[in-house]
Amino acid sequence: MAVKFLEGDHVFLRPMEVEDLEVSYSSLWNTEGRRLTGTQETFTKAGIQKWFERISLDSGRIDLVIGMQEDDQLIGDIGMLEIDYRNRSAVVRIALWENENFGRGLGTEAMYLLLEHGFEVLNLHRIGLDVFAYNQRAIRSYEKIGFQQEGIIRDALFYDGEYHDSILMGMMEDEFRSRREKARHGRDNK
């Protein structure tokens, strides 16, 4: 049984381990996942190992894998980066590894778990992210959780012969808590 750091109804999050690098490496070649994240780099297993060694020592980030509660299968990774304890802010990112897990609410649940950890445990005030304008499914998921659009970086990505905008989104701690309380009261009234 896997160690479970943060747990939801369908997914759990746990720290990324060296044993996870093989499946993580394989996921880096998923065509749709690469498009949605704007990934253009070519990766090697040795490069992924060096990246993992570097991030493992970085106290300004948390890198986790996303697993399924029902069978412990790993389905993606999620991270909180650029954690700034003085200014109480961070940036988040997420990637689901296989197309069959898109649109099932699993990424939304994983993101909610990480946000809750960021606001409630790390005492952050603001958490931000950026998403490419063509990734409408992710934008809807982020809005559902409570992220608000804060800006646009025009033509931030050149991918498949076209320029694409990057949408900047953010959420404040009071917005997160307010949405969580409304959701709890909605469940209590049913």
Order of alpha helices (4+ residues) and beta strands (2+ residues): beta-beta-alpha-alpha-alpha-beta-beta-beta-alpha-beta-alpha-beta-beta-alpha
